[in-house]
Amino acid sequence: MKRLLILAAPLAIGLAACSQNAQNETADAANAIAADTEATTRNAVSDVDAATDQAFGSAERHLDNAGVAIDRAGDRIDNRADAAGERIDRDADRAGDAIRNGTDRAADATGNALERAGRALKD
């Protein structure tokens, strides 16, 4: 054990002599690491901010596009509903005309039948 202490003493003296220089270099290295860490963090924050802005812009454009598509779909539905309403009106008018004509023909046929029946009774 004494031999180990005898060998370690010169090493410790050498380290003690270098310690101020080593401390300065360590401090410089720590400062450089801190500066690099700060710069990296700033860049990361800037990148995240840019990505967030881009994502929000993209989402906004998609929502705008969806709104336009919904408006167009609503317009198409309105147009189709208007066209269907016009067809219903035309078909209802035709049905009314057909009923009126059928009623007129039935009334004429009934009147003619009654006249014939009346003449037949007279004869």
C-alpha positions in Angstrom: 0.0 0.0 0.0 2.9 2.4 0.8 4.3 1.7 -2.7 1.0 2.8 -4.2 1.1 6.1 -2.2 4.7 6.7 -3.3 3.7 6.2 -6.9 0.6 8.3 -6.6 2.3 11.3 -4.9 4.2 12.5 -8.0 1.1 12.1 -10.1 -1.0 14.1 -7.6 1.7 16.8 -7.6 1.6 16.9 -11.4 -2.2 17.2 -11.4 -2.1 19.9 -8.8 0.4 21.9 -10.9 -1.9 21.6 -13.9 -5.1 22.1 -12.1 -5.6 25.8 -12.8 -4.9 25.3 -16.5 -7.2 22.3 -16.5 -9.9 24.3 -14.6 -9.6 27.1 -17.2 -9.9 24.7 -20.1 -12.8 22.9 -18.4 -14.6 26.2 -17.8 -14.0 27.2 -21.4 -15.4 23.9 -22.6 -18.4 24.3 -20.3 -19.0 27.8 -21.7 -18.7 26.5 -25.2 -21.2 23.7 -24.5 -23.6 26.1 -22.8 -23.4 28.4 -25.8 -24.0 25.5 -28.2 -26.9 24.3 -26.1 -28.4 27.8 -26.1 -28.0 28.2 -29.9 -29.5 24.7 -30.5 -32.4 25.5 -28.2 -33.0 28.8 -30.0 -32.9 27.0 -33.4 -35.2 24.3 -32.1 -37.7 26.8 -30.8 -37.6 28.7 -34.1 -38.1 25.5 -36.1 -41.1 24.5 -33.9 -42.6 28.0 -34.3 -42.2 27.8 -38.1 -43.7 24.3 -38.2 -46.6 25.4 -36.0 -47.3 28.4 -38.2 -47.2 26.2 -41.3 -49.5 23.7 -39.7 -52.0 26.4 -38.7 -51.9 27.9 -42.2 -52.5 24.5 -43.8 -55.4 23.8 -41.4 -56.9 27.2 -42.2 -56.6 26.6 -45.9 -58.3 23.2 -45.6 -61.1 24.7 -43.5 -61.6 27.5 -46.1 -61.7 24.9 -48.9 -64.2 22.8 -47.0 -66.4 25.9 -46.5 -66.3 26.6 -50.2 -67.1 23.0 -51.0 -70.0 23.1 -48.6 -71.3 26.3 -50.1 -71.1 24.8 -53.6 -72.9 21.6 -52.4 -75.6 23.8 -50.8 -76.0 25.7 -54.1 -76.4 22.4 -56.1 -79.0 21.2 -53.6 -80.9 24.5 -53.9 -80.8 24.2 -57.7 -81.9 20.6 -57.7 -84.7 21.4 -55.3 -85.9 24.3 -57.4 -85.8 22.1 -60.5 -87.8 19.3 -58.7 -90.3 21.9 -57.5 -90.8 23.1 -61.1 -91.3 19.5 -62.3 -93.8 18.9 -59.5 -95.7 22.0 -60.5 -95.8 21.0 -64.2 -96.8 17.5 -63.3 -99.5 18.7 -61.0 -100.8 21.1 -63.7 -100.9 18.2 -66.2 -102.7 16.0 -63.6 -105.2 18.7 -63.0 -105.8 19.2 -66.7 -106.2 15.4 -67.2 -108.7 15.2 -64.3 -110.6 18.2 -65.7 -110.7 16.7 -69.1 -111.8 13.3 -67.7 -114.5 14.9 -65.7 -115.8 16.8 -68.7 -115.8 13.7 -70.8 -117.6 11.8 -68.0 -120.1 14.6 -67.6 -120.7 14.6 -71.4 -121.1 10.9 -71.5 -123.5 10.9 -68.6 -125.5 13.7 -70.2 -125.7 11.9 -73.5 -126.7 8.6 -71.8 -129.5 10.5 -69.9 -130.7 12.1 -73.1 -130.8 8.7 -74.8 -132.6 7.2 -71.8 -135.1 10.1 -71.8 -135.8 9.7 -75.6 -136.2 5.9 -75.1 -138.8 6.5 -72.4 -140.7 8.9 -74.6 -140.8 6.4 -77.4 
